[in-house]
Amino acid sequence: MAVTRPPEVVFVDASSSKRYQREVAAGRMRRIARGLYTTNLQDGLEVIVQRNRLELVDHLFPGSVVSHRSAIEIGAALQPHLFVSGAVGKARNLILPGLVIHLLPGAGPLPGDIPFKGFHVAGQARYLLENLMPARGAADQRKTIPPVQLERRLADMLVTRGPSQLNQLRDEARALAPQLGLEREAQRLDALIGALLGTQPDDMVSDPEALRRANAQPFDLDRLRLLESLALALREVRTPDFRATPDLRGNPQILHTFAFMEAYFSNFIEGTEFDVDEAREVVFDGLRLPQRRDDSHDILNTYRLLADTFEMSRTPDSPDAFIDLLRTRHWQILQHRTDKHPGEFKLHRNRAGNSAFVEPALVAGTLIEAFALYRALPHALARAIFMQVAVSEVHPFDDGNGRLSRAMMNAELTAANECRTIIPTVYRDDYITTLKAFSRTRQIDPVIRMFERAQAFTASMDYAGYDAAKASFTAANAFENDRDAQLRFQER
């Protein structure tokens, strides 16, 4: 038989108060406030009240609306002041351990408000109007958030959702204002939104940062937060101390062998599958395969890009240079596939399985914001990993994003005279699975370890010539396409 656990907070009326007083005297309960008891004998009363604050609103003020700043901060871990609107004659406060509930006279639930338990939470249009109301007292006790926070919130809405959503919000606020008695606040909101949209004077906005955000190109906020978490972790990455790296600048034979192997595996990951000897004939002997014309050009064009040490030493020093490099290198790789629009950002959102990449309208803005994170990274390997993941996450083009992302990664390493990274066929599942786990659940450490191991593997191979490289990669199981096969090499 299931045992019913008593509630942590118990609401008591006058008829049963003596019973609970006896429970307190017996040490089985504690009194929080008049008519309010708890069965929790361990935690502080402030902790118990905070944990149950929404249950308190539900029981004490049914049919009310969590409003003003509390509608914005409802998910915060700690709210010492909770503002609730309802049909009451005058304002009053309920003071509890660690929490003051402010009951304000005002309208009950209105269109756009969100039902929650037995009360509502003010919708966006309503809480924007309420947070434009005059407020007095200490900043942390006011019913409104500071004007700067409100302006930045509006600017972020504009950037992440676009002008149409902000205009719709303004229309909803205009319709609600008469029911709330907040017509003046609606005019103020109209002016703020107009200033952020550039249709009214910008002196209506007090915060320069809000204007800067509003003038930025729209970007994918969720994707940017994902990349921010990666950039933070990558600050701890250091340059590996390899005893030797391939001499790509001083030895042409090593350069061409390395670039071939890099191009071969980069294409194989994307499904352009050749036998390695056949691929060598395509690249070095001019073999033409009419039935595989596009595939042949895929590997040949990728090789030509990767073998160009001047091009592969270029790294971006501005957002515009970053976008220009992406377009140029994408065109170099896919110039023969005109149906894939080489060098042109995508017009339709692309997907990989259940993963949807950045919306076309948000591609440029997301790349620009990502560039700022990239520039702040202090080491080449960190920048290389970030560049690969950022391009992969945004997926700015219709096709070729994987090959491009790895070329952008290795350009960072080439510019710093560090060992490039090759992802061999046998390591493909590790590579793809790790990137998917990062995208879906923010697993960061496996991404870093995966790239560090791939770079260590790359540095351990022999590039003295094609035959030596093939033998070296074969011994490492690099060409294996069996899921049970494992990458084998001497790790330092």
C-alpha positions as CSV (number, residue, x, y, z in Angstrom):
1,M,0.0,0.0,0.0
2,A,1.4,3.4,-1.0
3,V,2.2,5.8,1.8
4,T,1.0,9.4,1.2
5,R,3.8,11.9,2.1
6,P,2.4,14.9,4.0
7,P,2.8,18.3,2.2
8,E,5.8,20.4,3.2
9,V,3.6,23.4,3.8
10,V,0.2,23.2,5.5
11,F,-2.5,25.9,5.5
12,V,-4.5,26.0,8.6
13,D,-7.8,27.8,9.4
14,A,-8.9,29.1,12.8
15,S,-11.0,26.0,13.6
16,S,-8.0,23.7,13.4
17,S,-5.2,26.0,14.6
18,K,-5.1,24.6,18.1
19,R,-4.4,21.1,16.8
20,Y,-1.4,22.3,14.9
21,Q,-0.2,24.3,17.8
22,R,0.0,21.0,19.7
23,E,1.9,19.5,16.8
24,V,4.4,22.4,17.1
25,A,4.7,21.9,20.9
26,A,5.3,18.2,20.4
27,G,8.2,19.0,17.9
28,R,6.5,17.4,14.9
29,M,5.8,20.7,13.0
30,R,7.0,24.3,12.9
31,R,5.0,27.5,12.5
32,I,6.0,29.7,9.6
33,A,3.3,32.5,10.0
34,R,-0.2,32.8,11.1
35,G,-2.2,29.9,9.5
36,L,0.9,28.5,7.9
37,Y,2.9,25.5,9.2
38,T,5.6,23.1,7.9
39,T,6.4,19.5,8.4
40,N,10.0,20.1,7.5
41,L,12.0,20.2,10.7
42,Q,15.5,20.5,9.1
43,D,15.6,23.3,6.5
44,G,15.5,27.0,7.3
45,L,12.1,28.7,7.1
46,E,13.4,31.1,4.4
47,V,14.4,28.1,2.2
48,I,11.0,26.4,2.7
49,V,9.0,29.6,1.9
50,Q,11.1,30.2,-1.3
51,R,10.7,26.6,-2.4
52,N,6.9,26.8,-2.0
53,R,6.3,30.4,-3.0
54,L,4.1,29.6,-6.0
55,E,2.0,27.2,-3.8
56,L,1.5,30.1,-1.4
57,V,0.2,32.3,-4.2
58,D,-2.0,29.5,-5.4
59,H,-3.6,28.9,-2.0
60,L,-3.7,32.4,-0.7
61,F,-4.5,34.4,-3.8
62,P,-6.5,32.2,-6.3
63,G,-7.5,33.9,-9.5
64,S,-4.7,36.5,-9.1
65,V,-1.9,37.3,-11.6
66,V,1.9,37.1,-10.9
67,S,2.7,40.5,-12.4
68,H,5.2,43.3,-12.9
69,R,8.9,42.2,-12.5
70,S,7.8,38.9,-10.9
71,A,6.4,37.8,-14.2
72,I,9.9,38.1,-15.7
73,E,11.8,36.7,-12.7
74,I,9.4,33.9,-11.9
75,G,12.0,31.2,-12.7
76,A,14.7,32.8,-10.6
77,A,16.1,30.7,-7.8
78,L,15.6,33.5,-5.2
79,Q,12.8,36.1,-5.2
80,P,12.7,38.1,-1.9
81,H,9.8,40.1,-3.3
82,L,6.9,38.6,-5.2
83,F,4.3,41.0,-6.9
84,V,0.8,39.7,-7.4
85,S,-2.1,41.6,-8.9
86,G,-5.8,41.0,-8.1
87,A,-9.2,42.5,-7.4
88,V,-8.4,44.0,-4.0
89,G,-9.4,47.3,-2.5
90,K,-5.9,48.5,-1.6
91,A,-2.4,47.2,-1.7
92,R,-1.1,45.1,1.2
93,N,1.9,43.0,2.0
94,L,2.2,39.5,3.4
95,I,5.5,39.2,5.2
96,L,7.0,35.8,5.5
97,P,10.5,34.5,6.4
98,G,12.6,35.4,3.4
99,L,9.7,36.6,1.2
100,V,7.4,39.5,1.0
101,I,4.3,38.9,-1.2
102,H,3.0,42.3,-2.4
103,L,-0.7,42.1,-3.4
104,L,-1.5,45.0,-5.7
105,P,-4.9,46.3,-6.9
106,G,-5.3,45.5,-10.6
107,A,-7.0,43.5,-13.3
108,G,-7.3,39.8,-13.1
109,P,-6.3,37.5,-15.9
110,L,-6.4,39.1,-19.4
111,P,-5.8,37.7,-22.9
112,G,-2.1,36.7,-23.2
113,D,-1.7,35.8,-19.6
114,I,-0.5,32.3,-18.9
115,P,-2.5,30.0,-16.6
116,F,-0.4,28.3,-13.9
117,K,-2.0,26.2,-11.1
118,G,-4.9,28.3,-9.8
119,F,-3.5,31.7,-10.9
120,H,-2.0,33.3,-14.0
121,V,1.4,34.7,-14.9
122,A,1.3,38.0,-16.8
123,G,2.1,37.6,-20.6
124,Q,4.8,39.6,-22.3
125,A,2.6,42.5,-23.5
126,R,1.2,42.9,-20.0
127,Y,4.4,42.7,-18.1
128,L,6.2,45.1,-20.4
129,L,3.5,47.7,-19.7
130,E,3.6,47.1,-16.0
131,N,7.3,47.4,-15.9
132,L,7.1,50.9,-17.5
133,M,5.0,52.1,-14.5
134,P,6.5,54.7,-12.1
135,A,8.0,53.0,-9.1
136,R,9.6,54.2,-5.9
137,G,11.8,52.8,-3.2
138,A,15.1,50.8,-3.2
139,A,15.9,49.2,-6.6
140,D,15.7,45.6,-5.4
141,Q,12.3,46.3,-3.8
142,R,10.5,48.0,-6.7
143,K,7.8,46.3,-8.6
144,T,9.5,47.1,-11.9
145,I,12.9,46.1,-13.4
146,P,15.4,48.9,-14.1
147,P,14.8,50.7,-17.4
148,V,18.1,49.5,-18.8
149,Q,17.1,45.9,-18.3
150,L,13.8,46.5,-20.0
151,E,15.4,48.2,-23.0
152,R,17.9,45.4,-23.4
153,R,15.2,42.8,-23.1
154,L,13.3,44.5,-26.0
155,A,16.5,44.7,-28.0
156,D,17.2,41.0,-27.5
157,M,13.6,40.2,-28.6
158,L,14.2,42.2,-31.8
159,V,17.5,40.5,-32.6
160,T,16.3,36.9,-31.8
161,R,12.7,37.1,-33.1
162,G,12.8,39.9,-35.7
163,P,10.8,43.1,-36.2
164,S,7.5,41.4,-37.0
165,Q,7.4,39.8,-33.6
166,L,8.2,43.1,-31.8
167,N,5.5,44.9,-33.8
168,Q,3.0,42.2,-32.9
169,L,3.9,42.6,-29.2
170,R,3.4,46.4,-29.5
171,D,-0.1,45.8,-31.0
172,E,-1.0,43.4,-28.2
173,A,0.1,46.0,-25.6
174,R,-2.0,48.7,-27.2
175,A,-5.1,46.5,-27.0
176,L,-4.4,45.6,-23.3
177,A,-3.5,49.1,-22.1
178,P,-7.1,50.4,-21.6
179,Q,-8.0,47.4,-19.5
180,L,-5.0,48.0,-17.3
181,G,-5.3,51.7,-17.2
182,L,-1.8,52.0,-18.7
183,E,-2.3,54.1,-21.8
184,R,0.7,56.3,-21.0
185,E,2.9,53.3,-20.6
186,A,1.7,52.0,-24.0
187,Q,2.8,55.2,-25.6
188,R,6.2,54.9,-23.9
189,L,6.5,51.3,-25.1
190,D,5.5,52.3,-28.6
191,A,8.3,55.0,-28.6
192,L,10.9,52.5,-27.3
193,I,10.1,49.9,-29.9
194,G,10.0,52.5,-32.6
195,A,13.5,53.7,-31.5
196,L,14.9,50.2,-31.6
197,L,13.4,49.6,-35.0
198,G,14.8,52.9,-36.3
199,T,11.4,54.4,-37.0
200,Q,11.5,57.0,-34.1
201,P,14.2,59.1,-32.6
202,D,16.7,56.9,-30.6
203,D,16.9,59.4,-27.7
204,M,13.9,57.5,-26.3
205,V,16.3,54.7,-25.4
206,S,18.5,55.5,-22.5
207,D,20.9,52.6,-22.8
208,P,23.5,52.7,-25.6
209,E,24.1,48.9,-25.3
210,A,20.4,48.3,-26.1
211,L,20.7,50.4,-29.3
212,R,23.9,48.5,-30.3
213,R,22.1,45.2,-29.8
214,A,19.1,46.4,-31.8
215,N,21.3,47.5,-34.7
216,A,23.1,44.2,-34.8
217,Q,22.1,41.6,-37.4
218,P,19.6,39.1,-36.0
219,F,21.2,35.9,-34.7
220,D,20.3,32.5,-33.2
221,L,20.4,33.1,-29.5
222,D,20.2,29.5,-28.5
223,R,23.0,28.5,-30.9
224,L,25.2,31.4,-29.6
225,R,24.7,30.4,-26.0
226,L,25.9,26.9,-27.0
227,L,29.0,28.3,-28.6
228,E,29.6,30.6,-25.6
229,S,29.8,27.5,-23.4
230,L,32.3,25.9,-25.8
231,A,34.4,29.1,-25.9
232,L,34.6,29.3,-22.2
233,A,35.8,25.7,-21.9
234,L,38.3,26.1,-24.7
235,R,40.1,28.8,-22.8
236,E,41.7,26.0,-20.8
237,V,43.1,24.2,-23.9
238,R,46.8,24.5,-24.4
239,T,49.1,23.8,-27.4
240,P,50.2,20.1,-27.5
241,D,53.9,19.4,-27.2
242,F,54.4,17.1,-30.2
243,R,57.9,16.0,-30.8
244,A,57.5,16.4,-34.6
245,T,54.9,17.7,-36.9
246,P,54.6,17.4,-40.7
247,D,56.8,19.9,-42.5
248,L,54.1,21.3,-44.8
249,R,56.0,24.5,-45.7
250,G,59.5,23.2,-46.3
251,N,58.9,19.9,-48.0
252,P,56.6,19.8,-51.1
253,Q,56.3,16.0,-51.1
254,I,55.1,16.0,-47.5
255,L,52.7,18.9,-48.2
256,H,51.0,17.1,-51.2
257,T,50.8,13.8,-49.4
258,F,49.4,15.3,-46.3
259,A,46.9,17.5,-48.3
260,F,45.8,14.4,-50.2
261,M,45.1,12.3,-47.1
262,E,43.3,15.3,-45.5
263,A,41.1,15.8,-48.6
264,Y,40.5,12.1,-49.0
265,F,39.2,11.5,-45.4
266,S,37.3,14.8,-45.3
267,N,35.3,13.8,-48.3
268,F,34.8,10.2,-47.1
269,I,33.1,11.5,-44.0
270,E,30.6,13.3,-46.2
271,G,29.8,10.2,-48.2
272,T,32.2,10.8,-51.2
273,E,33.7,7.3,-50.9
274,F,36.6,6.3,-53.0
275,D,39.2,3.5,-52.7
276,V,42.3,5.4,-51.6
277,D,44.3,4.3,-54.6
278,E,41.6,5.4,-57.0
279,A,41.4,8.7,-55.3
280,R,45.2,9.1,-55.6
281,E,44.9,8.5,-59.4
282,V,42.1,11.2,-59.6
283,V,44.3,13.8,-57.8
284,F,47.8,13.0,-59.0
285,D,47.3,11.2,-62.3
286,G,44.3,13.1,-63.7
287,L,42.1,10.0,-63.8
288,R,38.7,10.9,-65.2
289,L,35.6,9.0,-64.0
290,P,32.7,10.2,-66.2
291,Q,30.2,8.3,-64.0
292,R,31.6,10.0,-60.9
293,R,32.4,13.4,-62.3
294,D,31.0,15.5,-59.3
295,D,32.6,13.1,-56.7
296,S,36.0,13.4,-58.5
297,H,35.8,17.2,-58.4
298,D,34.8,17.1,-54.7
299,I,38.1,15.5,-53.7
300,L,40.2,17.3,-56.3
301,N,39.0,20.7,-55.4
302,T,39.3,20.0,-51.7
303,Y,42.8,18.8,-52.2
304,R,43.8,21.9,-54.2
305,L,42.5,24.2,-51.4
306,L,44.3,22.2,-48.7
307,A,47.6,22.0,-50.6
308,D,47.7,25.8,-51.0
309,T,49.7,26.9,-47.9
310,F,49.1,30.6,-48.6
311,E,45.4,30.2,-48.6
312,M,45.5,27.8,-45.7
313,S,47.5,30.3,-43.6
314,R,44.8,33.0,-43.9
315,T,42.7,33.6,-40.8
316,P,40.0,36.2,-40.3
317,D,40.7,39.5,-38.5
318,S,37.2,40.9,-38.7
319,P,33.6,39.7,-39.0
320,D,33.6,40.7,-42.7
321,A,36.9,38.8,-43.4
322,F,35.4,35.8,-41.6
323,I,32.4,35.7,-43.9
324,D,34.5,36.4,-46.9
325,L,36.8,33.4,-46.1
326,L,33.8,31.2,-45.6
327,R,32.3,32.2,-49.0
328,T,35.6,32.0,-50.8
329,R,36.6,28.6,-49.5
330,H,33.1,27.1,-50.0
331,W,33.3,28.3,-53.6
332,Q,36.7,26.7,-54.0
333,I,35.5,23.3,-52.8
334,L,32.1,23.2,-54.6
335,Q,32.6,25.4,-57.6
336,H,31.7,22.6,-59.9
337,R,28.3,21.9,-58.2
338,T,26.4,24.9,-59.3
339,D,23.2,23.4,-58.0
340,K,24.6,23.7,-54.5
341,H,25.1,27.5,-54.9
342,P,28.8,27.6,-54.1
343,G,29.8,30.7,-52.1
344,E,26.2,31.7,-51.4
345,F,24.6,31.3,-48.0
346,K,21.6,29.0,-47.8
347,L,18.1,30.2,-48.6
348,H,16.3,27.3,-46.8
349,R,16.9,25.8,-43.4
350,N,18.9,22.6,-43.5
351,R,18.8,19.6,-41.2
352,A,20.8,16.5,-40.3
353,G,18.5,13.8,-38.9
354,N,16.6,15.4,-36.1
355,S,19.0,18.3,-35.8
356,A,17.9,21.6,-37.4
357,F,20.6,24.2,-38.1
358,V,20.4,28.0,-38.0
359,E,17.6,29.7,-39.9
360,P,18.9,31.4,-43.2
361,A,17.9,34.9,-41.9
362,L,20.0,34.4,-38.8
363,V,23.2,32.9,-40.4
364,A,25.2,36.2,-40.9
365,G,24.3,37.6,-37.5
366,T,25.2,34.3,-35.8
367,L,28.5,34.1,-37.5
368,I,29.3,37.7,-36.6
369,E,28.5,37.1,-33.0
370,A,30.5,33.8,-33.0
371,F,33.5,35.6,-34.5
372,A,33.8,37.7,-31.3
373,L,34.0,34.6,-29.3
374,Y,36.6,33.1,-31.6
375,R,38.8,36.3,-31.4
376,A,38.9,36.1,-27.6
377,L,40.4,32.6,-27.6
378,P,44.2,32.7,-26.8
379,H,45.6,29.6,-28.5
380,A,45.5,28.1,-32.0
381,L,44.1,24.7,-31.1
382,A,41.3,26.4,-29.1
383,R,40.5,28.7,-32.1
384,A,40.7,25.7,-34.5
385,I,38.2,23.6,-32.5
386,F,35.9,26.5,-32.0
387,M,36.0,27.4,-35.7
388,Q,35.1,23.8,-36.8
389,V,32.2,23.5,-34.3
390,A,30.9,27.0,-35.0
391,V,30.7,26.5,-38.8
392,S,29.2,23.0,-38.3
393,E,26.6,24.4,-35.9
394,V,25.5,27.2,-38.1
395,H,25.7,25.2,-41.3
396,P,25.7,28.4,-43.5
397,F,25.5,26.7,-46.9
398,D,23.3,24.2,-48.7
399,D,26.1,21.6,-48.9
400,G,29.8,21.2,-48.1
401,N,29.6,22.6,-44.6
402,G,31.5,19.6,-43.1
403,R,34.4,19.9,-45.5
404,L,34.5,23.7,-45.1
405,S,34.4,23.5,-41.3
406,R,37.4,21.2,-41.2
407,A,39.3,23.4,-43.7
408,M,38.6,26.4,-41.5
409,M,39.9,24.5,-38.5
410,N,43.1,23.5,-40.2
411,A,43.8,26.9,-41.5
412,E,44.0,28.1,-37.9
413,L,46.6,25.4,-37.1
414,T,48.5,26.0,-40.3
415,A,48.8,29.8,-39.6
416,A,50.2,28.9,-36.1
417,N,52.6,26.3,-37.6
418,E,50.9,23.6,-35.6
419,C,49.9,20.2,-36.7
420,R,46.6,20.0,-38.7
421,T,43.9,17.5,-37.7
422,I,42.7,14.7,-39.9
423,I,39.5,12.7,-39.0
424,P,40.1,9.2,-40.5
425,T,37.2,7.0,-41.6
426,V,37.5,4.7,-38.5
427,Y,37.1,7.7,-36.3
428,R,34.1,9.1,-38.2
429,D,31.4,7.7,-35.7
430,D,33.3,9.2,-32.7
431,Y,33.5,12.5,-34.5
432,I,29.9,12.7,-35.5
433,T,28.5,11.3,-32.3
434,T,30.5,13.7,-30.2
435,L,29.4,16.7,-32.2
436,K,25.7,15.6,-32.0
437,A,26.0,15.2,-28.2
438,F,27.4,18.7,-27.9
439,S,24.6,20.2,-30.1
440,R,21.8,18.4,-28.2
441,T,23.1,18.2,-24.6
442,R,26.1,20.6,-24.4
443,Q,28.6,17.8,-23.7
444,I,31.8,19.9,-24.2
445,D,34.7,17.9,-22.7
446,P,34.2,14.9,-25.2
447,V,34.4,17.4,-28.1
448,I,37.8,18.7,-26.9
449,R,39.2,15.3,-26.1
450,M,38.0,14.0,-29.5
451,F,39.8,16.7,-31.5
452,E,42.9,16.5,-29.3
453,R,43.2,12.8,-30.0
454,A,42.6,13.3,-33.7
455,Q,45.4,15.8,-33.8
456,A,47.7,13.5,-31.9
457,F,46.9,10.7,-34.4
458,T,47.6,13.0,-37.3
459,A,51.0,14.0,-36.0
460,S,52.0,10.4,-35.5
461,M,51.5,9.4,-39.2
462,D,54.3,9.2,-41.8
463,Y,53.9,11.6,-44.8
464,A,57.2,11.0,-46.6
465,G,55.3,9.9,-49.7
466,Y,52.0,8.3,-50.7
467,D,53.2,4.7,-50.1
468,A,54.6,5.5,-46.7
469,A,51.4,7.4,-45.7
470,K,49.1,4.6,-46.9
471,A,51.1,2.1,-44.9
472,S,51.1,4.3,-41.8
473,F,47.3,5.0,-42.0
474,T,46.6,1.3,-42.7
475,A,48.5,0.2,-39.6
476,A,46.4,2.6,-37.6
477,N,43.1,1.1,-39.0
478,A,42.4,4.6,-40.4
479,F,40.7,3.3,-43.6
480,E,38.4,0.9,-41.7
481,N,34.7,1.5,-42.2
482,D,33.6,-1.1,-39.7
483,R,31.9,0.3,-36.6
484,D,33.7,-2.3,-34.4
485,A,37.2,-1.2,-35.7
486,Q,39.3,1.1,-33.4
487,L,41.8,3.7,-34.2
488,R,45.3,2.5,-33.3
489,F,48.4,4.6,-33.0
490,Q,51.2,5.3,-30.5
491,E,49.8,8.1,-28.3
492,R,52.3,10.4,-26.7
